[in-house]
């Protein structure tokens, strides 16, 4: 737990729990599963971090690897050495087993008001539940201890940024033992426990660091595709994301929402809805190396496909994409990963269908082709 002397590791009480809030522009969050067509289910056990691996004798799943990759990416983007990632990964493993933990506010050490604020973490994407004081996220950071707001702390990128901001202020952090560096940041009752995970953290850093350096060097560029494509019959259409529909097509806040928003975890896979040719795979905003906001124009990282007969599809706000313009893709091909780049306030996929350049409602369009976006992916429909 970060910022207290009376905590330690918070165990995962509920695995793979995700609750949906509605934030502002295209808000988002998720329950993964997957119905692409009536007989095709997307593989949601992968993400930008990988498909799971065993490191130092410990099995990590894709969710854990995704969080680990995010932690490494943030360090590389800040220009920090690999050792910073090693310290952070050992800390996150000790505190949460690399899970984004929400907190139900049930700790008796909280006042009623503090408990209510802490429990708002349940309205953000999470893959487990903790109840240690007001601690949340992979690092078990505390909003009461001035680590940030609950909303900020439930963002994996912000959590890593907050950890590194405090780490670099520790005197001689690059040369002192890992467990001392971690404890100086976390102020945990179990400060010596971090040393146990140093072999795991060092091996993980070695695995993840090359990709993180590449992303830092070209933050808006294409990323390696590590998720398998969907198995989609020739000529069929597929669900572009395994997430939940959070915003529909039509008028919204005084303007036209030209597509639909599908909730998903950061770096969850995005797939081609149909076979086609890549028209665009690029950053369409002023920057795409970090999350956008309402004041930023553009789609962020955007992939656009041409399906012929005047039909195109757009996949926006991606954290990264795996394709290049001119490339031919099949239905269900991996296009990239969900993010929040461009004019966005939360991690999601903005998906459009256009006919002769004019946007049409993706809901009936896909429904006519066997894909029901209104049905929660994995719900058995």
DOBA-936720 format. One line per 2 residues: number of its first residue (from 1); their letters; for each residue z, x, y of N, C-alpha, C. Coordinates in steps of 0.2 Angstrom, whole numbers, plus 2048, in hexadecimal, padded with zeros to 3 digits. Layout:
BEGIN
NUM) A) Z/X/Y/Z/X/Y/Z/X/Y; ... $
This chain:
BEGIN
1) XX) 800/804/7FA/800/800/800/800/804/806; 7FC/803/80B/7FB/807/811/800/805/816 $
3) XX) 804/809/819/808/808/81F/80E/805/81E; 811/807/818/818/805/816/81B/80A/812 $
5) XX) 822/80A/811/825/80E/80C/828/80A/807; 826/804/806/829/800/800/824/7FD/7FC $
7) XX) 81F/800/7FA/819/7FD/7F6/817/801/7F0; 811/801/7EF/80E/805/7EA/807/801/7E8 $
9) XX) 806/802/7E1/800/7FF/7DF/800/7F8/7DE; 7FB/7F4/7E0/7FB/7ED/7DF/7F6/7EB/7DA $
11) XX) 7F8/7E8/7D5/7F4/7E7/7CF/7F0/7E1/7D0; 7EA/7E1/7CD/7E5/7DB/7CD/7E8/7D5/7C9 $
13) XX) 7E9/7D0/7CD/7EC/7CA/7C9/7E6/7C5/7C7; 7E1/7C5/7CB/7DC/7C1/7CA/7D5/7C5/7CB $
15) XX) 7D1/7C5/7C5/7CB/7C9/7C6/7C5/7C5/7C8; 7C1/7C8/7CC/7BB/7C5/7CE/7BC/7BE/7D1 $
17) XX) 7C1/7BE/7D6/7C2/7B7/7DA/7BE/7B8/7E1; 7BA/7B3/7E3/7B7/7B3/7E9/7B8/7AD/7EC $
19) XX) 7BA/7AD/7F3/7BB/7A6/7F6/7B6/7A6/7FC; 7B3/7A1/7FE/7AE/7A0/803/7B1/79E/80A $
21) XX) 7B0/7A2/80F/7B2/79F/816/7AB/79D/819; 7AB/79A/81F/7A5/79A/823/7A7/79E/829 $
23) XX) 7A4/7A3/82A/7A5/7A7/830/7A0/7A5/835; 79D/7A9/83A/799/7A6/83F/792/7A6/83C $
25) XX) 78D/7AA/83E/786/7A9/83D/784/7A8/836; 784/7AC/831/782/7AB/82B/788/7AD/827 $
27) XX) 78C/7A9/825/792/7AC/823/792/7AB/81B; 797/7AF/819/795/7B1/812/79A/7B3/80E $
29) XX) 799/7B1/808/79E/7B4/803/79C/7B2/7FC; 7A0/7B3/7F7/79C/7B1/7F1/7A0/7B0/7EB $
31) XX) 79C/7AD/7E6/79E/7AD/7DF/798/7AF/7DB; 798/7B4/7D8/792/7B6/7D5/791/7B3/7CE $
33) XX) 78B/7B3/7CC/789/7B0/7C5/782/7B1/7C5; 77E/7AB/7C3/777/7AC/7C5/773/7A7/7C1 $
35) XX) 76F/7A3/7C5/76A/79F/7C2/764/7A0/7C6; 75F/7A3/7C3/759/7A5/7C7/753/79F/7C5 $
37) XX) 752/79E/7BF/74E/798/7BD/753/795/7B7; 750/790/7B4/754/78C/7B0/756/791/7AA $
39) XX) 753/796/7A8/754/79A/7A2/755/7A1/7A4; 756/7A3/7AB/756/7AA/7AD/75C/7AB/7B1 $
41) XX) 761/7AF/7AF/767/7B1/7B3/767/7B8/7B5; 768/7B9/7BC/768/7C0/7BE/76E/7C4/7BC $
43) XX) 76D/7CA/7BB/773/7CF/7B9/777/7D0/7C0; 77D/7CD/7C0/781/7CE/7C6/786/7D3/7C5 $
45) XX) 786/7D7/7BF/78B/7DC/7BE/788/7E3/7C1; 784/7E3/7C6/782/7E9/7C9/782/7E9/7D0 $
47) XX) 782/7EE/7D3/782/7EE/7DB/77F/7F5/7DD; 780/7F7/7E3/77D/7FD/7E6/781/803/7E3 $
49) XX) 787/802/7E1/78B/807/7DE/789/809/7D7; 786/804/7D3/784/806/7CC/786/800/7C8 $
51) XX) 785/801/7C1/786/7FC/7BD/78D/7FD/7B8; 791/801/7BB/797/803/7B7/796/80A/7B3 $
53) XX) 79C/80D/7B2/79C/814/7B0/7A3/816/7AD; 7A3/81B/7A9/7AA/81D/7A7/7AB/824/7AB $
55) XX) 7B0/825/7AE/7B1/82B/7B2/7B8/82E/7B0; 7B9/834/7AF/7BF/837/7AD/7C3/833/7A8 $
57) XX) 7BF/830/7A3/7C2/82C/79E/7C4/825/7A0; 7C2/823/7A6/7C4/81C/7A8/7BD/818/7A9 $
59) XX) 7BD/812/7A7/7B7/80E/7A7/7B8/80A/7AE; 7B2/80B/7B2/7B2/807/7B8/7AC/802/7B8 $
61) XX) 7AD/7FC/7BA/7A8/7F7/7BA/7A4/7F8/7C0; 79E/7F3/7C1/79A/7F4/7C7/79D/7F2/7CD $
63) XX) 7A2/7EE/7CD/7A6/7EC/7D3/7A9/7F2/7D6; 7AD/7F5/7D1/7B1/7FB/7D3/7AC/801/7D6 $
65) XX) 7A6/802/7D2/7A2/807/7D4/79F/805/7DB; 79E/7FF/7DC/79B/7FD/7E3/7A0/7FE/7E9 $
67) XX) 7A6/7FD/7E7/7AB/7FF/7ED/7AC/806/7ED; 7AB/80A/7E8/7AC/811/7E8/7A6/814/7EC $
69) XX) 7A0/811/7EB/79A/814/7EF/79B/812/7F6; 79E/80C/7F8/79F/80B/7FF/7A3/810/802 $
71) XX) 7A9/812/7FF/7AE/817/801/7AA/81D/802; 7A6/81F/7FE/7A2/826/7FE/79D/825/804 $
73) XX) 79A/820/805/795/81F/80A/798/81F/811; 79E/81C/812/7A1/81C/818/7A3/823/81A $
75) XX) 7A5/827/815/7A7/82E/817/7A1/832/819; 79C/832/815/795/835/817/793/833/81D $
77) XX) 793/82D/81F/790/82A/825/794/82D/82B; 79B/82F/82A/79F/831/82F/79F/839/830 $
79) XX) 79B/83C/82B/79A/843/82B/7A0/847/828; 7A4/843/824/7AA/846/821/7A8/84A/81B $
81) XX) 7AC/84F/818/7AA/853/812/7AC/84E/80C; 7A9/850/806/7AA/84C/800/7B2/84C/7FF $
83) XX) 7B6/850/801/7BD/850/7FF/7C0/84A/802; 7BE/847/808/7C0/841/80B/7BF/83B/806 $
85) XX) 7B9/83B/803/7B8/836/7FE/7BD/836/7F8; 7BE/83D/7F6/7C2/83E/7F0/7C9/83B/7F1 $
87) XX) 7CC/83C/7F7/7D2/83A/7F9/7D2/832/7FA; 7CD/830/7FD/7CD/828/7FD/7CC/825/7F7 $
89) XX) 7C8/827/7F2/7C7/824/7EC/7CE/825/7E7; 7D1/82A/7E8/7D7/82B/7E4/7DC/825/7E7 $
91) XX) 7DC/825/7ED/7E1/820/7F0/7DF/819/7EE; 7D9/817/7EF/7D6/810/7ED/7D8/80F/7E6 $
93) XX) 7D7/813/7E2/7D8/812/7DB/7DF/811/7D9; 7E4/815/7DC/7EB/814/7DB/7ED/80D/7DE $
95) XX) 7EA/80B/7E4/7ED/805/7E8/7EA/7FF/7E5; 7E4/7FF/7E2/7E1/7F8/7E0/7DC/7F9/7DA $
97) XX) 7DB/7FF/7D7/7D6/800/7D2/7CF/7FF/7D5; 7CE/800/7DB/7C8/7FF/7DE/7C6/7F8/7DE $
99) XX) 7CA/7F4/7E0/7C9/7EC/7E0/7CA/7EA/7E7; 7C6/7E6/7EA/7C8/7E3/7F0/7CD/7DD/7EF $
101) XX) 7D3/7DE/7F1/7D8/7DA/7EF/7DA/7D6/7F5; 7DA/7CF/7F4/7DD/7CB/7F9/7E4/7CA/7F8 $
103) XX) 7E8/7C6/7FC/7EF/7C6/7FC/7F1/7BE/7FE; 7F5/7BB/7F9/7F6/7B4/7FA/7FC/7B3/7FF $
105) XX) 7FF/7B8/801/805/7B8/806/80B/7B6/803; 80C/7B7/7FC/812/7B4/7F8/818/7B9/7F8 $
107) XX) 817/7BF/7FB/81C/7C3/7FC/822/7C1/7FF; 828/7C1/7FD/82E/7BE/800/830/7C3/806 $
109) XX) 82D/7C8/807/82E/7CD/80D/82B/7CA/813; 826/7C5/812/823/7C3/818/826/7BD/81B $
111) XX) 825/7BC/822/827/7B6/825/822/7B0/823; 823/7AA/825/81E/7A5/823/818/7A6/827 $
113) XX) 818/7A8/82D/813/7AA/831/80F/7B0/82F; 812/7B5/82D/80F/7BB/82A/80B/7B9/823 $
115) XX) 80F/7B5/81F/80C/7B3/819/805/7AF/81A; 805/7AA/81F/7FF/7A6/820/7FA/7AB/823 $
117) XX) 7FB/7B0/827/7F6/7B4/829/7F3/7B8/823; 7F7/7BB/81F/7F6/7BF/819/7F1/7BB/815 $
119) XX) 7F3/7B5/814/7EF/7B1/80F/7E8/7AF/811; 7E7/7B0/817/7E0/7AF/81A/7DB/7B4/816 $
121) XX) 7DE/7B9/813/7D9/7BE/810/7D6/7BB/80A; 7D9/7B5/807/7D6/7B2/802/7CF/7AF/804 $
123) XX) 7CE/7AE/80A/7C7/7AB/80D/7C2/7B0/80D; 7C3/7B6/80B/7BE/7BB/80B/7BC/7BE/804 $
125) XX) 7B6/7C1/803/7B5/7C3/7FD/7BA/7C7/7FA; 7BC/7C6/7F4/7C1/7CB/7F0/7C0/7CA/7E9 $
127) XX) 7C2/7CF/7E5/7C2/7D0/7DE/7C8/7D0/7DB; 7CE/7CE/7DE/7D4/7CE/7DB/7D9/7CC/7E0 $
129) XX) 7DF/7CB/7DE/7E5/7C8/7E2/7EB/7CC/7E2; 7EE/7CE/7E7/7F4/7D2/7E8/7F9/7CE/7EC $
131) XX) 7FF/7D0/7EC/805/7CD/7EF/80A/7D2/7F2; 808/7D8/7F3/80C/7DD/7F5/80D/7DD/7FD $
133) XX) 812/7DB/800/813/7DA/807/80D/7D6/80A; 809/7D9/80F/803/7D7/812/7FD/7DB/810 $
135) XX) 7FE/7DF/80B/7F9/7E4/809/7F2/7E0/806; 7EC/7E3/809/7E6/7E0/806/7E1/7E6/805 $
137) XX) 7DC/7E4/802/7D6/7E8/801/7D7/7EE/7FC; 7D2/7F2/7FB/7D2/7F8/7F6/7D7/7FD/7F8 $
139) XX) 7D9/7FD/7FE/7DE/802/800/7E5/7FF/801; 7E5/7F9/800/7EC/7F5/802/7EE/7F7/809 $
141) XX) 7EA/7F5/80E/7EC/7F7/815/7EF/7F0/817; 7F4/7F1/81C/7F8/7EC/81F/7F6/7EA/826 $
143) XX) 7F5/7E4/827/7F3/7E2/82E/7F9/7E2/832; 7FF/7E1/82F/806/7E1/833/807/7E8/835 $
145) XX) 804/7ED/832/805/7F4/834/7FF/7F7/838; 7FC/7F2/83B/7F7/7F4/840/7F1/7F8/83D $
147) XX) 7EF/7F6/837/7E9/7F9/834/7E3/7F5/836; 7E4/7EF/839/7DE/7EB/83B/7E0/7E3/839 $
149) XX) 7DB/7DF/83B/7DC/7D8/839/7DB/7D7/832; 7DD/7D1/82F/7DB/7D0/828/7D4/7CF/827 $
151) XX) 7D0/7CC/82C/7C9/7CC/82B/7C6/7D3/82B; 7C8/7D8/82F/7C6/7DE/82F/7C7/7E2/828 $
153) XX) 7CE/7E1/826/7D0/7E5/820/7CC/7E2/81A; 7CA/7DC/81A/7C6/7DA/814/7BF/7DC/814 $
155) XX) 7BD/7E0/819/7B6/7E3/819/7B7/7EA/816; 7B4/7EB/810/7B4/7F1/80D/7B2/7F7/811 $
157) XX) 7AD/7F6/815/7AB/7FC/81A/7B1/7FD/81F; 7B3/7F8/822/7B9/7F9/827/7BF/7FC/823 $
159) XX) 7C0/7FA/81D/7C6/7FD/81A/7C6/804/819; 7C0/807/817/7BE/80E/816/7BF/811/81D $
161) XX) 7BC/80E/822/7BC/811/828/7C3/812/82B; 7C7/80D/82A/7CE/80E/82C/7D2/813/828 $
163) XX) 7D0/814/822/7D4/819/81E/7D2/820/821; 7CB/821/822/7C9/828/824/7CB/829/82B $
165) XX) 7CC/824/82F/7CE/825/836/7D5/828/836; 7D9/826/832/7E0/828/831/7E0/82F/82D $
167) XX) 7DC/830/828/7DC/836/824/7DB/83C/829; 7D5/83B/82D/7D3/841/831/7D9/843/836 $
169) XX) 7DD/83F/837/7E3/840/83C/7E9/844/839; 7E8/844/832/7EE/848/82E/7EC/84F/82F $
171) XX) 7F1/853/831/7F0/85A/832/7EE/85E/82C; 7E9/862/82C/7E7/866/826/7E5/862/820 $
173) XX) 7E3/85B/821/7E1/857/81C/7DC/85A/817; 7D8/85E/819/7D3/861/815/7D5/866/810 $
175) XX) 7DB/869/811/7DE/86E/80D/7E4/86D/809; 7E8/867/80C/7EE/866/808/7ED/862/802 $
177) XX) 7F1/862/7FD/7F0/85E/7F7/7EE/857/7F8; 7EA/854/7F4/7E7/84E/7F4/7ED/848/7F5 $
179) XX) 7F2/849/7F1/7F7/844/7F1/7FB/844/7F8; 7FC/84A/7FB/7FF/84A/801/7FB/847/807 $
181) XX) 7F4/848/806/7EF/845/80B/7EF/83E/80B; 7EF/83B/805/7EF/834/803/7F5/831/806 $
183) XX) 7FB/834/804/802/831/806/803/831/80E; 800/836/811/800/836/818/7FD/831/81B $
185) XX) 7F8/82E/818/7F4/828/81B/7F8/822/819; 7FA/821/812/7FC/81B/80F/803/81A/810 $
187) XX) 807/81F/811/80F/81E/811/811/819/80C; 810/81B/806/812/817/800/818/819/7FD $
189) XX) 81C/814/7FA/822/816/7F6/820/81A/7F0; 81A/81B/7EE/818/81E/7E8/813/824/7EA $
191) XX) 814/828/7EF/810/82C/7F1/80D/832/7EC; 811/833/7E7/80F/838/7E3/80A/836/7DE $
193) XX) 809/82F/7DD/805/82C/7D8/7FD/82E/7D9; 7FB/82F/7E0/7F4/831/7E1/7F2/837/7DD $
195) XX) 7F6/83C/7DC/7F3/842/7D9/7F1/840/7D2; 7F3/83B/7CF/7F1/839/7C8/7EA/838/7C7 $
197) XX) 7E7/835/7CD/7E0/833/7CD/7DB/838/7D0; 7DD/83E/7D1/7D9/843/7D4/7D3/845/7D0 $
199) XX) 7D4/846/7C9/7CE/847/7C5/7C9/841/7C5; 7CB/83B/7C5/7C6/835/7C6/7C3/836/7CC $
201) XX) 7C7/837/7D2/7C4/836/7D8/7BF/83C/7DA; 7C0/842/7D7/7BC/848/7D8/7B5/846/7D4 $
203) XX) 7B6/844/7CE/7AF/842/7CA/7AB/83D/7CD; 7AF/838/7D0/7AB/832/7D3/7A8/835/7D9 $
205) XX) 7AB/839/7DD/7A8/83C/7E3/7A2/83F/7E2; 7A2/844/7DC/79C/847/7DA/796/843/7D8 $
207) XX) 798/83D/7D5/793/839/7D3/790/835/7D9; 794/833/7DE/791/82F/7E3/78F/832/7EA $
209) XX) 791/838/7EA/790/83C/7F1/789/83D/7F2; 784/83F/7ED/77D/840/7EF/77A/83A/7F2 $
211) XX) 77B/834/7EF/779/82E/7F2/77B/82C/7F9; 782/82E/7FA/785/82C/800/782/831/806 $
213) XX) 781/837/804/77D/83C/809/776/839/80A; 773/837/805/76C/835/807/76C/82F/80B $
215) XX) 771/82A/80A/771/824/80E/773/826/815; 778/82B/816/77A/82D/81D/774/830/821 $
217) XX) 770/834/81D/76A/837/820/765/832/822; 764/82D/81F/75F/828/820/762/821/81F $
219) XX) 766/81F/824/76A/819/823/766/813/822; 760/812/825/75C/80C/825/757/80D/820 $
221) XX) 757/812/81C/752/813/817/753/80F/810; 74E/810/80C/74E/80D/805/754/811/801 $
223) XX) 757/80D/7FD/75C/80F/7F8/75A/80F/7F1; 75D/813/7ED/75B/812/7E6/75D/80B/7E3 $
225) XX) 758/809/7DF/759/802/7DB/75D/804/7D5; 763/801/7D4/767/803/7CE/769/7FC/7CA $
227) XX) 766/7F7/7CD/767/7F0/7C9/761/7EF/7C5; 761/7EC/7BF/75B/7EA/7BC/758/7E4/7BF $
229) XX) 751/7E4/7BE/74E/7DE/7C1/74F/7D8/7BD; 74F/7D2/7BF/74F/7CC/7BB/749/7CB/7B7 $
231) XX) 74B/7C7/7B1/745/7C6/7AD/743/7BF/7AF; 73D/7BF/7B2/73A/7B8/7B4/733/7B8/7B2 $
233) XX) 731/7B2/7AF/72B/7B1/7AC/725/7B2/7B1; 71F/7B4/7AF/71A/7B5/7B4/718/7AE/7B8 $
235) XX) 718/7AF/7BE/716/7A9/7C2/71C/7A5/7C4; 722/7A6/7C2/728/7A3/7C3/72B/7A5/7CA $
237) XX) 730/7A1/7CC/734/7A3/7D2/73B/7A4/7D0; 73F/7A8/7D3/745/7AA/7D1/74A/7A9/7D7 $
239) XX) 750/7A9/7D6/756/7A8/7DB/756/7AF/7DE; 756/7B0/7E5/756/7B7/7E7/75D/7BA/7E8 $
241) XX) 762/7B6/7E7/769/7B8/7E7/76E/7B4/7E2; 773/7B7/7DF/777/7B3/7DB/77D/7B0/7DF $
243) XX) 77D/7B0/7E5/782/7AE/7E9/782/7A6/7EA; 786/7A4/7EF/786/79D/7F1/783/79B/7F7 $
245) XX) 780/795/7F8/77D/793/7FE/782/792/803; 782/795/809/787/793/80E/784/791/814 $
247) XX) 77D/791/815/77A/78E/81B/773/78C/81A; 771/786/81C/76B/784/81A/765/785/81F $
249) XX) 760/782/81E/75A/783/823/75A/77D/828; 758/77F/82E/758/77A/833/75C/77C/83A $
251) XX) 75D/777/83E/760/779/845/767/77B/843; 769/780/847/770/783/847/772/786/84D $
253) XX) 777/784/850/779/787/856/774/787/85C; 770/782/85C/76B/782/862/765/785/860 $
255) XX) 764/788/85A/75D/78B/859/75C/78A/851; 756/78C/84F/753/78A/849/755/790/844 $
257) XX) 759/78E/83F/75B/793/839/755/792/834; 751/798/834/74B/798/831/74B/799/829 $
259) XX) 751/799/827/752/79A/81F/758/798/81D; 75B/79A/817/761/799/815/765/79F/814 $
261) XX) 76C/79E/814/770/7A4/813/774/7A3/80C; 774/7A8/808/777/7A9/802/77D/7AE/802 $
263) XX) 783/7AB/800/789/7B0/800/789/7B5/7FA; 78B/7BB/7FC/78B/7C0/7F7/78F/7C5/7F9 $
265) XX) 792/7C9/7F4/796/7CF/7F6/791/7D5/7F9; 794/7D9/7FD/791/7DE/7FF/78E/7E2/7FA $
267) XX) 787/7E4/7FA/784/7E8/7F5/782/7E4/7EF; 783/7DE/7EF/781/7DA/7E9/779/7DA/7E9 $
269) XX) 776/7D9/7E3/76E/7DA/7E3/76B/7D4/7E6; 765/7D6/7E9/760/7D1/7EB/759/7D2/7E8 $
271) XX) 756/7CC/7E6/751/7CC/7E1/74B/7C9/7E5; 745/7CB/7E3/73E/7C7/7E5/73E/7C0/7E2 $
273) XX) 73D/7BB/7E6/73D/7B4/7E4/736/7B3/7E0; 731/7B7/7E2/72B/7B6/7DE/727/7BD/7DE $
275) XX) 722/7BD/7DA/71E/7C3/7DA/71A/7C4/7E1; 719/7CA/7E3/715/7CB/7E9/714/7D2/7EB $
277) XX) 713/7D3/7F2/712/7DA/7F5/716/7DB/7FA; 719/7E0/7FB/71E/7E2/800/71A/7E3/807 $
279) XX) 71C/7DE/80C/719/7DF/812/71D/7E3/817; 724/7E2/816/729/7E6/81A/72F/7E8/816 $
281) XX) 731/7EE/817/737/7F0/815/73A/7F5/81A; 73E/7F3/81E/740/7F7/824/746/7F4/828 $
283) XX) 748/7F8/82C/74E/7F6/831/74A/7F2/837; 74C/7EC/838/749/7E9/83E/74D/7E7/844 $
285) XX) 753/7EB/844/758/7EA/849/758/7F1/84C; 75C/7F2/852/75D/7F8/855/761/7FD/850 $
287) XX) 765/7FB/84C/768/7FF/847/769/7FB/840; 769/7FF/83B/76B/7FC/834/76F/800/830 $
289) XX) 773/805/833/777/809/830/77E/807/82F; 77F/801/832/786/7FE/832/785/7F6/833 $
291) XX) 78A/7F2/832/78A/7EB/833/787/7E9/83A; 784/7E4/83B/781/7E2/841/786/7DD/844 $
293) XX) 784/7D9/849/788/7D4/84D/784/7CF/850; 787/7CA/853/783/7C4/857/77F/7C7/85D $
295) XX) 781/7CD/85F/77D/7CF/865/778/7D4/863; 777/7D5/85D/771/7D9/85B/76B/7D5/858 $
297) XX) 766/7D6/85B/760/7D3/859/75D/7D5/852; 759/7D1/84F/755/7D3/849/758/7D1/842 $
299) XX) 755/7D2/83D/757/7D1/836/75B/7D6/833; 75C/7DC/837/75F/7E2/833/75A/7E4/82E $
301) XX) 75C/7E7/829/758/7E9/823/754/7E3/820; 74E/7E3/821/74A/7DD/81F/745/7DF/819 $
303) XX) 744/7DB/814/73E/7DC/810/73A/7D5/810; 734/7D6/811/72F/7D0/811/72A/7D1/80C $
305) XX) 729/7CB/808/724/7CC/803/71E/7C7/804; 718/7C9/802/712/7C4/803/711/7C2/7FC $
307) XX) 711/7BB/7FB/70F/7B8/7F4/708/7B6/7F3; 704/7B6/7F8/6FE/7B3/7F8/6FE/7AC/7FA $
309) XX) 6F8/7AA/7FC/6F7/7A3/7FE/6FB/7A1/804; 6FC/7A6/808/700/7A5/80F/707/7A4/80E $
311) XX) 70A/7A6/808/711/7A5/807/714/7AC/807; 71A/7AD/80B/71E/7B3/80C/725/7B1/80B $
313) XX) 729/7B6/809/730/7B5/809/733/7BB/80D; 739/7B9/80F/73D/7BF/813/744/7BF/810 $
315) XX) 747/7C5/810/74D/7C7/80E/751/7CB/813; 756/7C8/816/758/7CC/81C/760/7CE/81C $
317) XX) 762/7D2/820/768/7D5/821/76B/7D9/81B; 766/7DC/818/767/7E0/812/76B/7E7/814 $
319) XX) 770/7E9/810/773/7EF/811/76E/7F5/80F; 769/7F4/80B/764/7F9/809/75F/7F5/805 $
321) XX) 759/7F8/805/753/7F6/801/751/7FB/7FC; 74D/7F9/7F7/74B/7FD/7F2/743/7FE/7F2 $
323) XX) 740/7FB/7F7/738/7FA/7F6/735/7FE/7FC; 72E/7FE/7FC/72B/801/801/725/7FD/803 $
325) XX) 722/7FC/809/71D/7F8/80A/716/7F9/806; 713/7F4/804/70D/7F5/800/70F/7F5/7F8 $
327) XX) 715/7F5/7F6/717/7F5/7EF/716/7EE/7EC; 714/7EE/7E6/713/7E7/7E3/719/7E6/7DF $
329) XX) 71C/7E0/7DF/722/7DF/7DB/721/7D8/7D7; 725/7D8/7D2/725/7D2/7CE/72B/7CD/7D0 $
331) XX) 72A/7C7/7CE/730/7C2/7CF/736/7C5/7CC; 73C/7C5/7D0/742/7C8/7CD/743/7CF/7CE $
333) XX) 73E/7D3/7D1/73F/7DA/7D3/745/7DB/7D7; 749/7E0/7D6/74E/7E2/7DB/74B/7E4/7E2 $
335) XX) 74D/7E1/7E7/74B/7E3/7EE/750/7E7/7F2; 756/7E6/7F1/75B/7E9/7F5/762/7E6/7F4 $
337) XX) 766/7E7/7F9/76D/7E5/7F8/770/7E1/7FE; 774/7DC/7FD/776/7D8/802/77B/7DC/807 $
339) XX) 77A/7DB/80D/77E/7DE/812/77F/7D9/818; 780/7DC/81E/781/7D9/824/77E/7DC/82A $
341) XX) 778/7DF/829/774/7E3/82E/771/7DE/833; 770/7E0/839/76C/7DB/83E/770/7D6/841 $
343) XX) 76D/7D0/842/770/7CB/846/774/7C7/840; 77A/7C9/83F/77E/7C7/839/786/7C8/83B $
345) XX) 78A/7C3/838/791/7C4/839/795/7C5/832; 791/7C5/82D/794/7C6/826/78F/7C7/821 $
347) XX) 791/7CA/81B/78D/7CC/816/78A/7C6/813; 783/7C6/812/77F/7C0/80F/778/7C2/80F $
349) XX) 774/7BE/80B/76D/7BE/80B/76A/7B9/80F; 766/7BA/814/762/7B5/818/75B/7B5/815 $
351) XX) 75A/7AF/812/753/7AF/80E/74F/7AA/811; 748/7AB/812/744/7A7/815/73D/7A6/811 $
353) XX) 73A/7A0/811/734/79F/80E/72F/79D/814; 729/7A0/815/725/79F/81A/71E/79D/817 $
355) XX) 71B/798/81A/714/796/818/710/797/81E; 70B/79B/81E/706/79D/823/70A/79F/829 $
357) XX) 710/7A2/828/714/7A5/82E/719/7A0/830; 719/79A/82E/71E/795/831/723/794/82C $
359) XX) 72A/794/82E/72F/794/829/730/78D/826; 731/78C/81F/732/786/81C/739/786/818 $
361) XX) 73B/780/817/742/780/814/742/783/80D; 746/789/80C/745/78C/805/748/787/7FF $
363) XX) 74D/782/801/750/77E/7FC/74B/77A/7F8; 747/776/7FB/742/772/7F7/73D/776/7F5 $
365) XX) 73B/77B/7F8/735/780/7F6/737/783/7EF; 73D/786/7EF/73F/789/7E8/741/783/7E3 $
367) XX) 744/77D/7E5/745/778/7E1/73F/776/7DD; 739/775/7E1/733/773/7DE/730/779/7D9 $
369) XX) 734/77F/7D9/732/784/7D5/737/786/7D0; 73C/781/7CF/741/782/7C9/747/786/7CB $
371) XX) 748/787/7D2/74E/78B/7D4/752/786/7D9; 758/785/7D7/75C/781/7DB/762/785/7DE $
373) XX) 761/786/7E5/765/78A/7E9/76C/787/7EA; 76C/780/7E9/772/77D/7EB/777/77D/7E5 $
375) XX) 775/77F/7DF/779/780/7D9/77C/787/7D9; 783/788/7D9/786/78E/7D9/783/792/7D3 $
377) XX) 781/798/7D5/77F/79D/7CF/784/79E/7CA; 782/79D/7C4/787/79E/7BE/78B/798/7BD $
379) XX) 789/792/7C0/78D/78C/7BF/78B/789/7B9; 786/78B/7B6/784/788/7AF/77F/782/7B0 $
381) X) 77C/782/7B6/777/77D/7B8/770/77F/7B5 $
